Amino acid sequence: MIARRSLLKTGAAALLGAPALSGLAQQVVTLKFHTFMAPQSNVWLSMHKPWMDKVEKESGGRIKFEAYPAMQLGGTPVQLYDQAKDGVVDVVWTLPGNTAGRFPRIEVFELPFMMNHAEATSKAFWEYSQTVASDEFKDTQVLALHVHGPGVIHTADKAVKSIADLRGMKLRGPTRQVTKLLGVLGATPVGMPLPGIPDALSKGTINGCVIPWEVVPSVKVNELTKFHAEFDPAGGSLYTTTFVMAMNKAKYNSLAPDLKKVIDNNSGMATSAFLGKTQQGNDGIGRKTASDRGNSIYTVSVAEAQDFRRKARTVEVEWVEDMNKKGFDGKKLLDTARALIEKHGKTTKA
């Protein structure tokens, strides 16, 4: 009888304990997502939020996000990557180029006239990082790597139709390689994170900036400039910028296996391609905000782009030399990136 009572008690305890164990297994994980993009920006609304929503849905609600655009958790855009590395936040989206020279091998994708279109180049960027630069972001769990659409020149008081028009202009550039390009083209380059553009244009600290069309309305460049110079796609893209979405390594490693799988399923080449494709897909919206105001939009022809290409070659040569000095084979890295961009360009619809 005693044995039976013990058995019943044990069984009851097991049954009572089952919900607690089940609840533990179903525990909700909250991740803080931090970026510098404004809450009204196309990037936030059509890239970041859909990605977070997808992860939440596929996790059955067991992963939740606290979303913080516009640096709402403090710090500066330059500090975002380290915020993820150090566990201040869980996931960030930022520019590797905000910290000049820290991620040198991936700068190859920011060199002049490298990219074809953002989806294909983002796929190439992911594959390149996995094969020849796998330790570049070793301090975090990298979720996606991508680029934006073709860079455009936006100026306040003077149209840019040739290299000569750039002479003496103070132009904001996003990264080390792009500011080098602006300098080679005769402009006075000014490096600053994206959120600094409106104030700098308003005060005349800069005469213009280079950004893709899609981000123009979020920093009021359609209102603060009157002239825009885009490049005929047949002549190549002046430049693009690289982006990284990264997660704190310890936080990722602490996830239950099935939740890790949800994150993994929303990471990698496909996610990188989605982000690149979506960002370039919003270029038309940004361009329309400028044309609707009656701003002047000039298209640099294929023939005119050749002058830009010739001058810009210096930036490429210097990057290769810089890589060689750092102990990497600069030419091999450049050739690898080009080959991957070409490969993915053939299999990706423009």
Contacts in CASP RR format, 6 or more apart in sequence:
PFRMAT RR
TARGET T0000
AUTHOR 0000-0000-0000
METHOD contacts of the structure
MODEL  1
MIARRSLLKTGAAALLGAPALSGLAQQVVTLKFHTFMAPQSNVWLSMHKP
WMDKVEKESGGRIKFEAYPAMQLGGTPVQLYDQAKDGVVDVVWTLPGNTA
GRFPRIEVFELPFMMNHAEATSKAFWEYSQTVASDEFKDTQVLALHVHGP
GVIHTADKAVKSIADLRGMKLRGPTRQVTKLLGVLGATPVGMPLPGIPDA
LSKGTINGCVIPWEVVPSVKVNELTKFHAEFDPAGGSLYTTTFVMAMNKA
KYNSLAPDLKKVIDNNSGMATSAFLGKTQQGNDGIGRKTASDRGNSIYTV
SVAEAQDFRRKARTVEVEWVEDMNKKGFDGKKLLDTARALIEKHGKTTKA
25 256 0 8 1.000
26 62 0 8 1.000
27 62 0 8 1.000
28 61 0 8 1.000
28 62 0 8 1.000
28 63 0 8 1.000
28 64 0 8 1.000
29 62 0 8 1.000
29 63 0 8 1.000
29 64 0 8 1.000
29 255 0 8 1.000
29 259 0 8 1.000
30 63 0 8 1.000
30 64 0 8 1.000
30 65 0 8 1.000
30 66 0 8 1.000
31 63 0 8 1.000
31 64 0 8 1.000
31 65 0 8 1.000
31 66 0 8 1.000
31 90 0 8 1.000
31 91 0 8 1.000
31 247 0 8 1.000
31 251 0 8 1.000
32 65 0 8 1.000
32 66 0 8 1.000
32 68 0 8 1.000
32 73 0 8 1.000
32 89 0 8 1.000
32 90 0 8 1.000
32 91 0 8 1.000
33 48 0 8 1.000
33 52 0 8 1.000
33 65 0 8 1.000
33 66 0 8 1.000
33 67 0 8 1.000
33 68 0 8 1.000
33 89 0 8 1.000
33 90 0 8 1.000
33 91 0 8 1.000
33 92 0 8 1.000
33 93 0 8 1.000
34 68 0 8 1.000
34 71 0 8 1.000
34 72 0 8 1.000
34 73 0 8 1.000
34 80 0 8 1.000
34 83 0 8 1.000
34 84 0 8 1.000
34 89 0 8 1.000
34 91 0 8 1.000
34 92 0 8 1.000
35 44 0 8 1.000
35 48 0 8 1.000
35 68 0 8 1.000
35 69 0 8 1.000
35 71 0 8 1.000
35 80 0 8 1.000
35 92 0 8 1.000
35 93 0 8 1.000
35 94 0 8 1.000
36 69 0 8 1.000
36 70 0 8 1.000
36 71 0 8 1.000
36 77 0 8 1.000
36 80 0 8 1.000
36 94 0 8 1.000
36 193 0 8 1.000
36 194 0 8 1.000
36 195 0 8 1.000
37 43 0 8 1.000
37 44 0 8 1.000
37 48 0 8 1.000
37 69 0 8 1.000
37 70 0 8 1.000
37 93 0 8 1.000
37 194 0 8 1.000
37 218 0 8 1.000
38 44 0 8 1.000
38 69 0 8 1.000
38 70 0 8 1.000
38 195 0 8 1.000
38 218 0 8 1.000
38 219 0 8 1.000
39 69 0 8 1.000
39 70 0 8 1.000
40 218 0 8 1.000
41 69 0 8 1.000
41 215 0 8 1.000
41 218 0 8 1.000
42 214 0 8 1.000
42 215 0 8 1.000
42 217 0 8 1.000
42 218 0 8 1.000
42 279 0 8 1.000
42 282 0 8 1.000
42 285 0 8 1.000
42 286 0 8 1.000
43 93 0 8 1.000
43 214 0 8 1.000
43 215 0 8 1.000
43 218 0 8 1.000
43 279 0 8 1.000
43 282 0 8 1.000
44 69 0 8 1.000
46 278 0 8 1.000
46 282 0 8 1.000
47 274 0 8 1.000
47 275 0 8 1.000
47 278 0 8 1.000
47 279 0 8 1.000
48 67 0 8 1.000
48 69 0 8 1.000
48 93 0 8 1.000
49 67 0 8 1.000
51 245 0 8 1.000
51 266 0 8 1.000
51 271 0 8 1.000
51 274 0 8 1.000
51 275 0 8 1.000
52 65 0 8 1.000
52 67 0 8 1.000
54 266 0 8 1.000
55 63 0 8 1.000
55 65 0 8 1.000
55 262 0 8 1.000
55 263 0 8 1.000
55 266 0 8 1.000
56 63 0 8 1.000
56 64 0 8 1.000
56 65 0 8 1.000
58 262 0 8 1.000
58 265 0 8 1.000
58 266 0 8 1.000
59 259 0 8 1.000
59 262 0 8 1.000
62 259 0 8 1.000
63 259 0 8 1.000
63 262 0 8 1.000
63 263 0 8 1.000
65 91 0 8 1.000
68 89 0 8 1.000
70 195 0 8 1.000
71 77 0 8 1.000
71 195 0 8 1.000
73 83 0 8 1.000
73 88 0 8 1.000
73 89 0 8 1.000
75 83 0 8 1.000
76 193 0 8 1.000
77 94 0 8 1.000
77 95 0 8 1.000
77 98 0 8 1.000
77 193 0 8 1.000
77 194 0 8 1.000
77 195 0 8 1.000
78 98 0 8 1.000
78 99 0 8 1.000
78 193 0 8 1.000
80 92 0 8 1.000
80 93 0 8 1.000
80 94 0 8 1.000
80 98 0 8 1.000
81 92 0 8 1.000
81 94 0 8 1.000
81 96 0 8 1.000
81 98 0 8 1.000
81 99 0 8 1.000
81 140 0 8 1.000
81 244 0 8 1.000
81 246 0 8 1.000
82 88 0 8 1.000
83 89 0 8 1.000
83 92 0 8 1.000
84 90 0 8 1.000
84 91 0 8 1.000
84 92 0 8 1.000
84 140 0 8 1.000
84 246 0 8 1.000
84 247 0 8 1.000
84 248 0 8 1.000
85 139 0 8 1.000
85 140 0 8 1.000
85 246 0 8 1.000
85 248 0 8 1.000
85 249 0 8 1.000
86 248 0 8 1.000
87 248 0 8 1.000
87 250 0 8 1.000
87 251 0 8 1.000
89 248 0 8 1.000
90 247 0 8 1.000
90 248 0 8 1.000
90 251 0 8 1.000
91 143 0 8 1.000
91 245 0 8 1.000
91 246 0 8 1.000
91 247 0 8 1.000
91 248 0 8 1.000
92 245 0 8 1.000
92 246 0 8 1.000
93 243 0 8 1.000
93 244 0 8 1.000
93 245 0 8 1.000
94 243 0 8 1.000
94 244 0 8 1.000
94 246 0 8 1.000
95 174 0 8 1.000
95 175 0 8 1.000
95 193 0 8 1.000
95 241 0 8 1.000
95 242 0 8 1.000
95 243 0 8 1.000
95 244 0 8 1.000
96 102 0 8 1.000
96 103 0 8 1.000
96 106 0 8 1.000
96 137 0 8 1.000
96 175 0 8 1.000
96 242 0 8 1.000
96 243 0 8 1.000
96 244 0 8 1.000
97 103 0 8 1.000
97 107 0 8 1.000
97 110 0 8 1.000
97 174 0 8 1.000
97 175 0 8 1.000
97 176 0 8 1.000
97 241 0 8 1.000
97 242 0 8 1.000
98 175 0 8 1.000
98 193 0 8 1.000
100 175 0 8 1.000
100 176 0 8 1.000
101 107 0 8 1.000
101 176 0 8 1.000
103 136 0 8 1.000
103 137 0 8 1.000
104 322 0 8 1.000
104 323 0 8 1.000
104 326 0 8 1.000
104 328 0 8 1.000
105 132 0 8 1.000
105 133 0 8 1.000
105 136 0 8 1.000
105 323 0 8 1.000
105 328 0 8 1.000
105 333 0 8 1.000
106 125 0 8 1.000
106 128 0 8 1.000
106 129 0 8 1.000
106 133 0 8 1.000
106 136 0 8 1.000
106 145 0 8 1.000
106 242 0 8 1.000
107 175 0 8 1.000
107 176 0 8 1.000
107 177 0 8 1.000
107 242 0 8 1.000
107 319 0 8 1.000
108 114 0 8 1.000
108 128 0 8 1.000
108 319 0 8 1.000
108 333 0 8 1.000
108 334 0 8 1.000
108 337 0 8 1.000
109 115 0 8 1.000
109 121 0 8 1.000
109 124 0 8 1.000
109 125 0 8 1.000
109 128 0 8 1.000
109 147 0 8 1.000
109 240 0 8 1.000
109 242 0 8 1.000
109 337 0 8 1.000
110 175 0 8 1.000
110 177 0 8 1.000
110 178 0 8 1.000
110 239 0 8 1.000
110 240 0 8 1.000
110 241 0 8 1.000
110 242 0 8 1.000
111 177 0 8 1.000
111 239 0 8 1.000
111 315 0 8 1.000
111 316 0 8 1.000
111 319 0 8 1.000
111 334 0 8 1.000
112 181 0 8 1.000
112 238 0 8 1.000
112 239 0 8 1.000
112 308 0 8 1.000
112 309 0 8 1.000
112 312 0 8 1.000
112 313 0 8 1.000
112 315 0 8 1.000
112 316 0 8 1.000
113 235 0 8 1.000
113 236 0 8 1.000
113 237 0 8 1.000
113 238 0 8 1.000
113 239 0 8 1.000
113 305 0 8 1.000
113 308 0 8 1.000
113 309 0 8 1.000
113 312 0 8 1.000
114 121 0 8 1.000
114 237 0 8 1.000
114 239 0 8 1.000
114 240 0 8 1.000
114 337 0 8 1.000
114 338 0 8 1.000
114 341 0 8 1.000
115 121 0 8 1.000
115 147 0 8 1.000
115 149 0 8 1.000
115 150 0 8 1.000
115 237 0 8 1.000
115 239 0 8 1.000
115 240 0 8 1.000
115 341 0 8 1.000
116 236 0 8 1.000
116 237 0 8 1.000
116 341 0 8 1.000
116 342 0 8 1.000
116 345 0 8 1.000
116 350 0 8 1.000
117 149 0 8 1.000
117 280 0 8 1.000
117 345 0 8 1.000
117 348 0 8 1.000
117 350 0 8 1.000
118 146 0 8 1.000
118 147 0 8 1.000
118 148 0 8 1.000
118 149 0 8 1.000
118 240 0 8 1.000
118 276 0 8 1.000
118 277 0 8 1.000
118 279 0 8 1.000
118 280 0 8 1.000
118 281 0 8 1.000
119 273 0 8 1.000
119 276 0 8 1.000
119 277 0 8 1.000
119 280 0 8 1.000
119 348 0 8 1.000
120 341 0 8 1.000
120 344 0 8 1.000
120 345 0 8 1.000
120 347 0 8 1.000
120 348 0 8 1.000
120 350 0 8 1.000
121 147 0 8 1.000
121 240 0 8 1.000
121 276 0 8 1.000
121 341 0 8 1.000
121 344 0 8 1.000
122 145 0 8 1.000
122 146 0 8 1.000
122 147 0 8 1.000
122 272 0 8 1.000
122 273 0 8 1.000
122 275 0 8 1.000
122 276 0 8 1.000
122 277 0 8 1.000
123 269 0 8 1.000
123 272 0 8 1.000
123 273 0 8 1.000
123 340 0 8 1.000
123 344 0 8 1.000
123 348 0 8 1.000
124 337 0 8 1.000
124 340 0 8 1.000
124 341 0 8 1.000
124 343 0 8 1.000
124 344 0 8 1.000
124 345 0 8 1.000
125 145 0 8 1.000
125 146 0 8 1.000
125 147 0 8 1.000
125 242 0 8 1.000
125 272 0 8 1.000
126 144 0 8 1.000
126 145 0 8 1.000
126 146 0 8 1.000
126 268 0 8 1.000
126 269 0 8 1.000
126 272 0 8 1.000
126 273 0 8 1.000
127 269 0 8 1.000
127 340 0 8 1.000
127 344 0 8 1.000
128 336 0 8 1.000
128 337 0 8 1.000
128 340 0 8 1.000
129 136 0 8 1.000
129 137 0 8 1.000
129 142 0 8 1.000
129 145 0 8 1.000
131 336 0 8 1.000
132 332 0 8 1.000
132 333 0 8 1.000
132 336 0 8 1.000
133 333 0 8 1.000
137 244 0 8 1.000
137 246 0 8 1.000
139 249 0 8 1.000
140 246 0 8 1.000
140 247 0 8 1.000
140 248 0 8 1.000
140 249 0 8 1.000
141 246 0 8 1.000
141 247 0 8 1.000
141 248 0 8 1.000
141 249 0 8 1.000
141 252 0 8 1.000
141 253 0 8 1.000
141 263 0 8 1.000
142 244 0 8 1.000
142 245 0 8 1.000
142 246 0 8 1.000
142 247 0 8 1.000
142 267 0 8 1.000
143 245 0 8 1.000
143 246 0 8 1.000
143 247 0 8 1.000
143 263 0 8 1.000
143 266 0 8 1.000
143 267 0 8 1.000
143 268 0 8 1.000
143 271 0 8 1.000
144 244 0 8 1.000
144 245 0 8 1.000
144 267 0 8 1.000
144 268 0 8 1.000
144 271 0 8 1.000
144 272 0 8 1.000
144 275 0 8 1.000
145 242 0 8 1.000
145 243 0 8 1.000
145 244 0 8 1.000
145 245 0 8 1.000
145 268 0 8 1.000
145 272 0 8 1.000
146 242 0 8 1.000
146 243 0 8 1.000
146 272 0 8 1.000
146 273 0 8 1.000
146 275 0 8 1.000
146 276 0 8 1.000
146 279 0 8 1.000
147 240 0 8 1.000
147 241 0 8 1.000
147 242 0 8 1.000
147 243 0 8 1.000
147 276 0 8 1.000
148 212 0 8 1.000
148 214 0 8 1.000
148 215 0 8 1.000
148 240 0 8 1.000
148 241 0 8 1.000
148 243 0 8 1.000
148 276 0 8 1.000
148 279 0 8 1.000
148 280 0 8 1.000
149 212 0 8 1.000
149 213 0 8 1.000
149 214 0 8 1.000
149 237 0 8 1.000
149 240 0 8 1.000
149 276 0 8 1.000
149 279 0 8 1.000
149 280 0 8 1.000
149 283 0 8 1.000
150 212 0 8 1.000
150 230 0 8 1.000
150 231 0 8 1.000
150 233 0 8 1.000
150 236 0 8 1.000
150 237 0 8 1.000
150 238 0 8 1.000
150 240 0 8 1.000
150 280 0 8 1.000
150 283 0 8 1.000
151 210 0 8 1.000
151 211 0 8 1.000
151 212 0 8 1.000
151 230 0 8 1.000
151 231 0 8 1.000
151 237 0 8 1.000
151 238 0 8 1.000
151 239 0 8 1.000
151 240 0 8 1.000
152 210 0 8 1.000
152 211 0 8 1.000
152 212 0 8 1.000
152 213 0 8 1.000
152 228 0 8 1.000
152 229 0 8 1.000
152 230 0 8 1.000
152 231 0 8 1.000
152 238 0 8 1.000
153 160 0 8 1.000
153 166 0 8 1.000
153 171 0 8 1.000
153 208 0 8 1.000
153 210 0 8 1.000
153 228 0 8 1.000
153 229 0 8 1.000
153 230 0 8 1.000
153 238 0 8 1.000
154 208 0 8 1.000
154 209 0 8 1.000
154 210 0 8 1.000
154 211 0 8 1.000
154 216 0 8 1.000
154 221 0 8 1.000
154 225 0 8 1.000
154 227 0 8 1.000
154 228 0 8 1.000
154 229 0 8 1.000
155 169 0 8 1.000
155 171 0 8 1.000
155 207 0 8 1.000
155 208 0 8 1.000
155 225 0 8 1.000
155 226 0 8 1.000
155 227 0 8 1.000
155 228 0 8 1.000
155 229 0 8 1.000
156 201 0 8 1.000
156 204 0 8 1.000
156 207 0 8 1.000
156 208 0 8 1.000
156 224 0 8 1.000
156 225 0 8 1.000
156 226 0 8 1.000
156 227 0 8 1.000
157 207 0 8 1.000
157 226 0 8 1.000
157 227 0 8 1.000
158 165 0 8 1.000
158 169 0 8 1.000
158 207 0 8 1.000
158 227 0 8 1.000
159 165 0 8 1.000
159 227 0 8 1.000
159 229 0 8 1.000
159 296 0 8 1.000
159 298 0 8 1.000
160 166 0 8 1.000
160 169 0 8 1.000
160 227 0 8 1.000
160 229 0 8 1.000
160 298 0 8 1.000
161 229 0 8 1.000
161 298 0 8 1.000
161 300 0 8 1.000
161 304 0 8 1.000
162 304 0 8 1.000
162 307 0 8 1.000
163 185 0 8 1.000
163 186 0 8 1.000
163 307 0 8 1.000
163 308 0 8 1.000
163 311 0 8 1.000
166 182 0 8 1.000
166 185 0 8 1.000
166 186 0 8 1.000
166 187 0 8 1.000
167 186 0 8 1.000
167 187 0 8 1.000
168 186 0 8 1.000
168 187 0 8 1.000
168 188 0 8 1.000
169 187 0 8 1.000
169 188 0 8 1.000
169 207 0 8 1.000
169 208 0 8 1.000
170 187 0 8 1.000
170 188 0 8 1.000
170 190 0 8 1.000
170 205 0 8 1.000
170 206 0 8 1.000
170 207 0 8 1.000
170 208 0 8 1.000
171 182 0 8 1.000
171 187 0 8 1.000
171 188 0 8 1.000
171 189 0 8 1.000
171 190 0 8 1.000
171 206 0 8 1.000
171 207 0 8 1.000
171 208 0 8 1.000
171 209 0 8 1.000
171 210 0 8 1.000
172 189 0 8 1.000
172 190 0 8 1.000
172 191 0 8 1.000
172 192 0 8 1.000
172 197 0 8 1.000
172 200 0 8 1.000
172 206 0 8 1.000
172 208 0 8 1.000
172 209 0 8 1.000
172 210 0 8 1.000
173 179 0 8 1.000
173 182 0 8 1.000
173 189 0 8 1.000
173 190 0 8 1.000
173 191 0 8 1.000
173 192 0 8 1.000
173 209 0 8 1.000
173 210 0 8 1.000
174 191 0 8 1.000
174 193 0 8 1.000
174 194 0 8 1.000
174 210 0 8 1.000
174 211 0 8 1.000
174 241 0 8 1.000
175 241 0 8 1.000
175 242 0 8 1.000
177 239 0 8 1.000
177 315 0 8 1.000
177 319 0 8 1.000
178 189 0 8 1.000
178 210 0 8 1.000
178 239 0 8 1.000
178 241 0 8 1.000
179 189 0 8 1.000
179 190 0 8 1.000
179 191 0 8 1.000
180 189 0 8 1.000
180 315 0 8 1.000
180 318 0 8 1.000
181 238 0 8 1.000
181 239 0 8 1.000
181 312 0 8 1.000
181 315 0 8 1.000
182 188 0 8 1.000
182 189 0 8 1.000
182 210 0 8 1.000
183 189 0 8 1.000
184 311 0 8 1.000
184 312 0 8 1.000
184 314 0 8 1.000
184 315 0 8 1.000
185 308 0 8 1.000
185 311 0 8 1.000
185 312 0 8 1.000
190 200 0 8 1.000
190 205 0 8 1.000
190 206 0 8 1.000
192 200 0 8 1.000
194 211 0 8 1.000
194 215 0 8 1.000
194 219 0 8 1.000
195 219 0 8 1.000
196 219 0 8 1.000
197 206 0 8 1.000
197 209 0 8 1.000
197 211 0 8 1.000
197 219 0 8 1.000
197 221 0 8 1.000
198 219 0 8 1.000
198 220 0 8 1.000
198 221 0 8 1.000
198 224 0 8 1.000
199 205 0 8 1.000
200 206 0 8 1.000
201 208 0 8 1.000
201 209 0 8 1.000
201 221 0 8 1.000
201 224 0 8 1.000
201 225 0 8 1.000
202 224 0 8 1.000
208 225 0 8 1.000
209 221 0 8 1.000
209 225 0 8 1.000
210 238 0 8 1.000
210 239 0 8 1.000
211 219 0 8 1.000
211 221 0 8 1.000
212 240 0 8 1.000
212 241 0 8 1.000
212 279 0 8 1.000
212 280 0 8 1.000
212 283 0 8 1.000
213 230 0 8 1.000
213 282 0 8 1.000
213 283 0 8 1.000
213 284 0 8 1.000
213 285 0 8 1.000
213 286 0 8 1.000
213 287 0 8 1.000
213 290 0 8 1.000
214 279 0 8 1.000
214 280 0 8 1.000
214 281 0 8 1.000
214 282 0 8 1.000
214 283 0 8 1.000
214 284 0 8 1.000
214 285 0 8 1.000
214 286 0 8 1.000
215 221 0 8 1.000
215 286 0 8 1.000
216 222 0 8 1.000
216 286 0 8 1.000
216 287 0 8 1.000
216 289 0 8 1.000
216 290 0 8 1.000
217 285 0 8 1.000
217 286 0 8 1.000
217 289 0 8 1.000
221 290 0 8 1.000
222 286 0 8 1.000
222 289 0 8 1.000
222 290 0 8 1.000
222 293 0 8 1.000
222 295 0 8 1.000
223 293 0 8 1.000
225 295 0 8 1.000
226 295 0 8 1.000
226 296 0 8 1.000
227 295 0 8 1.000
227 296 0 8 1.000
227 298 0 8 1.000
228 290 0 8 1.000
228 295 0 8 1.000
228 296 0 8 1.000
228 297 0 8 1.000
228 298 0 8 1.000
229 297 0 8 1.000
229 298 0 8 1.000
229 299 0 8 1.000
229 300 0 8 1.000
230 287 0 8 1.000
230 297 0 8 1.000
230 298 0 8 1.000
230 299 0 8 1.000
230 300 0 8 1.000
231 237 0 8 1.000
231 238 0 8 1.000
231 299 0 8 1.000
231 300 0 8 1.000
231 305 0 8 1.000
231 308 0 8 1.000
232 299 0 8 1.000
232 300 0 8 1.000
232 301 0 8 1.000
232 302 0 8 1.000
232 305 0 8 1.000
234 302 0 8 1.000
235 302 0 8 1.000
235 305 0 8 1.000
236 305 0 8 1.000
238 308 0 8 1.000
243 275 0 8 1.000
245 271 0 8 1.000
245 275 0 8 1.000
247 263 0 8 1.000
252 260 0 8 1.000
252 263 0 8 1.000
255 263 0 8 1.000
273 348 0 8 1.000
287 297 0 8 1.000
290 297 0 8 1.000
291 297 0 8 1.000
300 308 0 8 1.000
316 334 0 8 1.000
319 330 0 8 1.000
319 334 0 8 1.000
320 330 0 8 1.000
320 331 0 8 1.000
320 333 0 8 1.000
320 334 0 8 1.000
323 329 0 8 1.000
323 330 0 8 1.000
323 333 0 8 1.000
324 330 0 8 1.000
END
